[in-house]
Amino acid sequence: MRRLFEDLCETIMEITPTPAEEPVGFMDRATDPAWTERLTRAVAHCRVFVPLYSPRYFDSPVCGQEWSAFAGRTAVQRRGGSGHQTGIVPVWWVPVPRGSLPPVASSLQFNHSDFGTDYLSNGMRALSLTDDYRDSYQLAVHRLAQRIVQVSESLAINPGPRQDFTTLPSAFTPPDPGESTGRQP
């Protein structure tokens, strides 16, 4: 994951006029003692959210809370935008059958066919593990970086509140029907 993050940041720097001293990404590193505050700030202000789809990702309550925090922000289409209605750009870290995705993820419309057949078949994790997929990995990273930049330029996403994201419900867990109606089960 760290390699993908570093390669994406490097590629985005190469294809944009972003000043070298400006960070282009944030990677959640739970080993950082202040990770909750740093992650809360990053999710409240990032322009694009890049979840790495895998079964483990969707089983993580914290990942679902991060998704909720980002998805709760208002996205406004900029003039000349491409029609994206969300700043979420998913990555197939490992292939996950569409039927196994939670509703919030399966409802996203995305097409990764231009990321290459090896990416579609194996996911980004497999491409990053061996030199046999080096060219496929580089293509997928480049196309992903282009997609991130395109979405960033096509949407204006208002900053979110600086609230602790861990207080939010997971976007991957359907709400309890009793909670939404105020009735007790």
Summary of the structure (lengths in Angstrom):
residues: 185
radius of gyration: 17.0
end to end distance: 41.2
largest distance: 56.3
contacts: 483
relative contact order: 0.20
helix: 52%
strand: 6%
